[in-house]
Amino acid sequence: MTQNNAADVNLAKTRNNRLMGLAGVVAVTAMAVGAYWTMYASHFVSTDNAYTAAEVAQITPAVGGIVADVKAKDTQVVKKGEVLVTLDPTDAKLALAQAQADLDRALRRVKSYVATDANLSAQISAREADEKRAAAQLAAAQSDFERASIDLKRREALLASGSVSGDEVTRAKNAFAAASAQLDAAKAASTQAAANLRSAKAAQEANASLIANTTPDTNPEVLLARARMEQAKVDLDRTVIRAPLDGVVAKRMVQLGQKVQPGMPLMAVVPVADMYVDANFKEVQLTKVRVGQPVKLHADLYGKDVTYHGVVEGFSGGSGAAFSAIPAQNATGNWIKVVQRLPVRVKLDAAELQAHPLKVGLSMSAEIDARSQD
């Protein structure tokens, strides 16, 4: 029994020593893990809810017309300025020809205003001379009227004494009547001459307002016609639709012979060289995240063999739920708190994108190094 008890005691001691050793290992491991988490791992946040995106350029016509040629197809790589679609330019050429004719007509019309101004100046001089002549004629008629009036009064006074005959009085009356009629005619001519002068001056003022402080090239009518011609030139240039940036053609919907309207989507150009990532982090992960912090990313397309390096470029103005088509109404009914996710935009390295191209919508995993708080 003594030997058995001693064996049991040794076995218990061995077991206790092993348990204490295991506890020590567990404690050291826990302390190491805690230290690692506190000093290093807690400064990194990661998510696999991330997807590639790009500022896709929608190709739409600025003018309407019939599609004459389509030079791009889906998946085709295009350069900025490369022709994608050509519209039939017939209508645009006719509009340009009409605008040019309108410009020439406007120039001639404005030049005629200048010539009319000189003509009206000459007419004013002639009307002023007519007014002076009418004034002189009125003065002469007034003098003749006064003389005939005096002569008639004298003869009528001498008629009773027989010093003059009845025929002389009759002739005096006739002369007075003629002088009176001439005076009325002279007054009417003077009034007409004054009216003609005022009319000529008004016509000159109206014509002068059309050319005041301008030249034929700077006249508003010419400027308007020239602007319409420039617009017609622009519309003609817009019948050739070019790529606004480098990228890959996607979602081509336009076909040869199709009649398109301004603003109709024809295709899209995806700038694969300017790809970025929208990483959707939980709101509780973003406490230490700042713009400019480095990010490591992996694409499901290439796996862990390819690592992308980026930086935090910015934060969305709201969570995905806030901008959804039917946002949550948390103020109604029973409420269950759900941790929200906020899109974080990550800018990728251009050289790495060129070496390992990505497409829009691919899955990514992202890890932000939040140690830098600047």
C-alpha positions as CSV (number, residue, x, y, z in Angstrom):
1,M,0.0,0.0,0.0
2,T,2.8,2.4,0.8
3,Q,4.4,1.9,-2.7
4,N,1.0,2.4,-4.4
5,N,0.4,5.7,-2.4
6,A,3.8,6.9,-3.3
7,A,3.1,6.2,-7.0
8,D,-0.2,8.0,-6.8
9,V,1.5,11.0,-5.2
10,N,4.1,11.1,-7.9
11,L,1.5,10.8,-10.6
12,A,-0.5,13.7,-9.1
13,K,2.6,15.8,-8.8
14,T,3.4,15.1,-12.5
15,R,-0.1,15.9,-13.6
16,N,-0.2,19.1,-11.5
17,N,3.2,20.2,-12.9
18,R,1.9,19.6,-16.4
19,L,-1.3,21.4,-15.8
20,M,0.6,24.3,-14.3
21,G,2.9,24.3,-17.3
22,L,0.0,24.2,-19.7
23,A,-1.7,27.1,-17.7
24,G,1.6,29.0,-17.9
25,V,1.7,28.4,-21.7
26,V,-1.9,29.5,-22.1
27,A,-1.3,32.6,-19.9
28,V,1.9,33.5,-21.9
29,T,0.0,32.9,-25.2
30,A,-2.9,35.0,-24.0
31,M,-0.6,37.8,-22.9
32,A,1.3,37.6,-26.2
33,V,-2.0,37.6,-28.2
34,G,-3.3,40.5,-26.1
35,A,0.0,42.4,-26.6
36,Y,-0.1,41.7,-30.3
37,W,-3.7,42.8,-30.6
38,T,-3.1,45.9,-28.5
39,M,0.1,47.0,-30.1
40,Y,-0.4,45.9,-33.7
41,A,-3.5,44.0,-34.8
42,S,-6.0,46.5,-33.3
43,H,-4.6,49.2,-35.7
44,F,-5.8,47.2,-38.8
45,V,-9.4,46.9,-40.0
46,S,-10.4,44.7,-42.8
47,T,-13.4,43.6,-44.9
48,D,-14.1,41.4,-47.8
49,N,-17.2,43.5,-48.7
50,A,-15.4,45.5,-51.3
51,Y,-15.8,45.9,-55.0
52,T,-14.0,47.6,-57.8
53,A,-15.6,50.7,-59.4
54,A,-14.8,53.4,-61.9
55,E,-16.2,56.8,-63.1
56,V,-17.9,55.3,-66.2
57,A,-18.3,57.7,-69.1
58,Q,-21.7,57.4,-70.8
59,I,-21.5,58.1,-74.5
60,T,-24.5,60.2,-75.6
61,P,-25.0,62.3,-78.8
62,A,-25.3,66.1,-78.4
63,V,-27.3,66.3,-81.7
64,G,-29.8,64.0,-83.3
65,G,-29.4,62.2,-86.5
66,I,-29.1,58.8,-88.3
67,V,-26.1,56.6,-87.4
68,A,-23.9,56.4,-90.4
69,D,-21.0,54.3,-88.9
70,V,-20.2,52.6,-85.6
71,K,-16.5,52.0,-85.1
72,A,-16.5,50.6,-81.6
73,K,-17.8,47.3,-80.1
74,D,-18.0,45.8,-76.6
75,T,-14.7,45.0,-75.0
76,Q,-12.7,47.1,-77.4
77,V,-9.9,49.2,-76.0
78,V,-10.2,52.9,-77.1
79,K,-8.0,56.0,-76.6
80,K,-9.2,59.5,-75.8
81,G,-10.3,61.2,-79.0
82,E,-10.8,58.0,-81.0
83,V,-14.0,58.0,-83.2
84,L,-16.7,55.8,-81.7
85,V,-19.8,56.7,-83.8
86,T,-20.5,58.9,-86.8
87,L,-23.9,60.5,-87.6
88,D,-25.1,61.4,-91.1
89,P,-23.8,65.0,-91.5
90,T,-26.2,66.1,-94.3
91,D,-28.7,68.1,-92.1
92,A,-25.8,69.7,-90.1
93,K,-24.1,70.8,-93.4
94,L,-27.3,72.3,-94.7
95,A,-27.8,74.2,-91.4
96,L,-24.3,75.5,-91.5
97,A,-24.8,76.7,-95.1
98,Q,-28.0,78.5,-94.1
99,A,-26.2,80.1,-91.1
100,Q,-23.4,81.3,-93.3
101,A,-25.9,82.8,-95.7
102,D,-27.7,84.5,-92.8
103,L,-24.4,86.0,-91.6
104,D,-23.7,87.4,-95.1
105,R,-27.2,88.9,-95.2
106,A,-26.8,90.4,-91.8
107,L,-23.5,92.1,-92.8
108,R,-25.0,93.5,-95.9
109,R,-28.0,94.8,-93.9
110,V,-25.8,96.5,-91.4
111,K,-23.7,98.1,-94.1
112,S,-27.0,99.4,-95.6
113,Y,-27.8,101.0,-92.3
114,V,-24.5,103.0,-92.6
115,A,-25.4,104.1,-96.1
116,T,-28.9,105.0,-95.1
117,D,-27.5,107.2,-92.3
118,A,-25.6,109.2,-94.9
119,N,-28.7,109.4,-97.1
120,L,-30.8,110.6,-94.2
121,S,-28.2,113.3,-93.3
122,A,-28.5,114.6,-96.8
123,Q,-32.3,114.5,-96.6
124,I,-32.2,116.5,-93.3
125,S,-30.1,119.2,-95.1
126,A,-32.6,119.3,-97.9
127,R,-35.5,119.5,-95.5
128,E,-33.8,122.3,-93.6
129,A,-33.4,124.2,-96.9
130,D,-37.1,123.5,-97.7
131,E,-38.0,124.9,-94.3
132,K,-36.0,128.1,-94.9
133,R,-37.6,128.5,-98.4
134,A,-41.1,128.0,-96.9
135,A,-40.3,130.6,-94.2
136,A,-39.2,133.1,-96.9
137,Q,-42.3,132.4,-99.0
138,L,-44.5,132.8,-95.9
139,A,-42.8,136.1,-95.1
140,A,-43.4,137.3,-98.8
141,A,-47.0,136.1,-98.7
142,Q,-47.6,137.9,-95.4
143,S,-46.2,141.1,-96.9
144,D,-48.4,140.7,-100.0
145,F,-51.4,140.1,-97.8
146,E,-50.8,143.2,-95.7
147,R,-50.2,145.3,-98.8
148,A,-53.4,144.0,-100.4
149,S,-55.3,144.6,-97.2
150,I,-54.2,148.2,-97.0
151,D,-54.8,148.9,-100.6
152,L,-58.4,147.5,-100.3
153,K,-59.1,149.7,-97.3
154,R,-57.9,152.8,-99.1
155,R,-60.1,152.2,-102.1
156,E,-63.1,151.4,-100.1
157,A,-62.6,154.7,-98.2
158,L,-62.4,156.7,-101.5
159,L,-65.3,154.9,-103.1
160,A,-67.9,157.1,-101.3
161,S,-66.3,160.3,-102.6
162,G,-66.2,159.0,-106.2
163,S,-62.4,159.3,-106.3
164,V,-62.1,155.6,-107.4
165,S,-64.3,153.6,-109.6
166,G,-66.1,150.4,-108.7
167,D,-63.8,148.4,-110.9
168,E,-60.7,149.5,-109.0
169,V,-62.4,148.4,-105.7
170,T,-63.3,145.1,-107.3
171,R,-59.7,144.5,-108.4
172,A,-58.5,145.4,-104.9
173,K,-60.9,142.9,-103.4
174,N,-59.7,140.3,-105.8
175,A,-56.0,141.1,-105.1
176,F,-56.8,140.9,-101.3
177,A,-58.5,137.5,-101.8
178,A,-55.5,136.2,-103.8
179,A,-53.0,137.4,-101.2
180,S,-55.0,135.8,-98.5
181,A,-55.0,132.5,-100.3
182,Q,-51.3,132.7,-101.0
183,L,-50.7,133.4,-97.3
184,D,-52.7,130.3,-96.3
185,A,-50.8,128.2,-98.9
186,A,-47.5,129.6,-97.6
187,K,-48.4,128.8,-94.0
188,A,-49.4,125.2,-95.0
189,A,-46.1,124.8,-96.9
190,S,-44.2,126.1,-93.9
191,T,-45.9,123.6,-91.6
192,Q,-45.3,120.8,-94.0
193,A,-41.6,121.7,-94.4
194,A,-41.2,121.7,-90.6
195,A,-43.0,118.3,-90.4
196,N,-40.8,116.9,-93.1
197,L,-37.7,118.0,-91.2
198,R,-38.9,116.4,-88.0
199,S,-39.7,113.2,-89.8
200,A,-36.2,113.1,-91.4
201,K,-34.5,113.7,-88.1
202,A,-36.6,111.0,-86.4
203,A,-35.7,108.6,-89.2
204,Q,-32.1,109.4,-88.8
205,E,-32.3,108.8,-85.0
206,A,-34.0,105.5,-85.5
207,N,-31.4,104.4,-88.0
208,A,-28.6,105.7,-85.9
209,S,-29.7,103.5,-82.9
210,L,-29.1,100.5,-85.1
211,I,-25.4,101.3,-85.7
212,A,-24.6,103.4,-82.6
213,N,-21.1,102.5,-81.1
214,T,-20.7,99.6,-83.4
215,T,-18.9,98.6,-86.6
216,P,-20.3,96.2,-89.2
217,D,-18.4,93.4,-87.4
218,T,-19.6,94.2,-83.9
219,N,-23.2,95.0,-84.7
220,P,-25.6,92.9,-82.6
221,E,-27.3,91.5,-85.7
222,V,-24.0,90.4,-87.1
223,L,-22.9,88.9,-83.8
224,L,-26.1,87.0,-83.5
225,A,-25.8,85.6,-87.0
226,R,-22.1,84.7,-86.4
227,A,-23.1,82.9,-83.1
228,R,-25.7,80.9,-85.0
229,M,-23.1,80.0,-87.6
230,E,-20.6,78.9,-84.9
231,Q,-23.3,76.8,-83.3
232,A,-24.0,75.2,-86.7
233,K,-20.2,74.4,-86.9
234,V,-20.3,72.9,-83.5
235,D,-23.3,70.8,-84.4
236,L,-21.5,69.6,-87.5
237,D,-18.5,68.6,-85.4
238,R,-20.7,66.8,-83.0
239,T,-21.9,64.4,-85.7
240,V,-18.6,62.7,-85.0
241,I,-18.7,61.2,-81.5
242,R,-15.3,60.5,-79.9
243,A,-14.1,58.8,-76.8
244,P,-13.8,61.3,-73.9
245,L,-11.1,59.2,-72.2
246,D,-9.0,56.0,-72.4
247,G,-10.9,52.9,-71.5
248,V,-12.8,49.8,-72.6
249,V,-16.1,50.0,-74.5
250,A,-19.1,48.4,-72.6
251,K,-22.9,48.3,-73.0
252,R,-23.0,49.2,-76.7
253,M,-26.6,49.7,-77.7
254,V,-26.3,51.8,-80.9
255,Q,-26.7,50.1,-84.3
256,L,-26.0,51.2,-87.8
257,G,-28.9,53.2,-89.4
258,Q,-30.5,53.9,-86.1
259,K,-32.0,57.4,-85.6
260,V,-30.7,58.8,-82.3
261,Q,-31.8,61.8,-80.2
262,P,-29.7,64.0,-78.0
263,G,-29.0,62.4,-74.7
264,M,-29.8,58.8,-75.8
265,P,-27.3,56.3,-74.3
266,L,-25.2,54.7,-77.1
267,M,-22.5,52.9,-75.1
268,A,-20.2,53.4,-72.1
269,V,-16.4,53.7,-71.8
270,V,-14.9,52.3,-68.6
271,P,-11.6,53.9,-67.6
272,V,-9.9,50.7,-66.4
273,A,-6.7,52.6,-65.7
274,D,-8.5,54.8,-63.1
275,M,-10.2,52.0,-61.2
276,Y,-10.9,52.4,-57.5
277,V,-12.4,50.3,-54.8
278,D,-15.5,50.9,-52.7
279,A,-14.8,49.0,-49.4
280,N,-17.9,48.7,-47.2
281,F,-16.7,48.8,-43.6
282,K,-18.8,48.4,-40.5
283,E,-19.4,51.7,-38.7
284,V,-17.6,50.3,-35.6
285,Q,-14.5,49.7,-37.6
286,L,-14.0,53.3,-38.8
287,T,-13.1,55.0,-35.5
288,K,-9.4,55.4,-36.4
289,V,-9.7,55.4,-40.1
290,R,-8.5,58.6,-41.8
291,V,-8.1,59.9,-45.4
292,G,-4.6,59.1,-46.7
293,Q,-4.0,55.9,-44.7
294,P,-2.4,53.0,-46.6
295,V,-4.5,50.0,-47.7
296,K,-3.6,46.5,-48.8
297,L,-6.0,44.8,-51.2
298,H,-6.5,41.4,-52.9
299,A,-8.7,40.6,-55.8
300,D,-10.6,37.3,-56.0
301,L,-9.6,37.4,-59.7
302,Y,-5.9,36.9,-58.8
303,G,-6.1,35.6,-55.3
304,K,-3.5,36.2,-52.6
305,D,-0.6,36.0,-55.2
306,V,-1.3,39.6,-56.2
307,T,-1.3,42.4,-53.6
308,Y,-2.6,45.9,-54.5
309,H,-1.5,49.0,-52.5
310,G,-3.8,51.9,-52.2
311,V,-4.8,54.8,-49.9
312,V,-8.0,55.9,-48.3
313,E,-9.3,58.6,-50.6
314,G,-12.6,59.5,-48.9
315,F,-15.8,58.4,-47.2
316,S,-19.3,58.3,-48.6
317,G,-21.8,60.9,-47.4
318,G,-24.0,58.2,-46.0
319,S,-24.5,54.5,-45.5
320,G,-25.8,52.2,-48.1
321,A,-29.2,51.9,-46.3
322,A,-29.5,55.7,-46.3
323,F,-29.3,55.8,-50.1
324,S,-31.3,52.7,-50.9
325,A,-34.4,52.9,-53.0
326,I,-36.6,52.1,-50.0
327,P,-34.7,53.4,-46.9
328,A,-35.4,51.8,-43.6
329,Q,-38.1,53.4,-41.4
330,N,-36.6,52.9,-38.0
331,A,-39.2,55.0,-36.2
332,T,-42.0,52.6,-37.0
333,G,-42.9,49.2,-35.6
334,N,-40.5,46.9,-33.8
335,W,-36.9,48.0,-34.1
336,I,-33.8,45.8,-34.2
337,K,-30.5,47.5,-34.4
338,V,-28.4,46.5,-37.4
339,V,-24.7,47.6,-37.7
340,Q,-24.5,49.7,-40.8
341,R,-21.7,49.8,-43.4
342,L,-20.2,52.9,-44.8
343,P,-18.5,52.9,-48.3
344,V,-14.8,53.9,-48.1
345,R,-13.2,54.9,-51.4
346,V,-9.7,53.5,-51.9
347,K,-7.5,54.8,-54.6
348,L,-5.3,52.1,-56.3
349,D,-1.8,52.4,-57.6
350,A,-1.8,53.0,-61.4
351,A,1.3,50.9,-62.1
352,E,-0.2,47.9,-60.2
353,L,-3.4,48.3,-62.2
354,Q,-1.5,48.3,-65.4
355,A,0.3,45.2,-64.4
356,H,-2.8,43.4,-63.2
357,P,-5.9,45.0,-64.8
358,L,-9.3,44.9,-63.0
359,K,-12.8,45.3,-64.3
360,V,-15.8,47.1,-62.7
361,G,-17.7,45.1,-60.0
362,L,-15.0,42.5,-59.1
363,S,-14.8,41.3,-55.5
364,M,-11.9,42.6,-53.4
365,S,-10.7,42.3,-49.8
366,A,-9.2,45.3,-48.1
367,E,-7.1,45.9,-45.0
368,I,-6.5,49.5,-43.7
369,D,-3.5,50.4,-41.7
370,A,-4.9,52.8,-39.2
371,R,-1.7,53.4,-37.2
372,S,-1.3,56.8,-38.9
373,Q,-3.8,59.4,-37.5
374,D,-2.6,62.4,-39.5
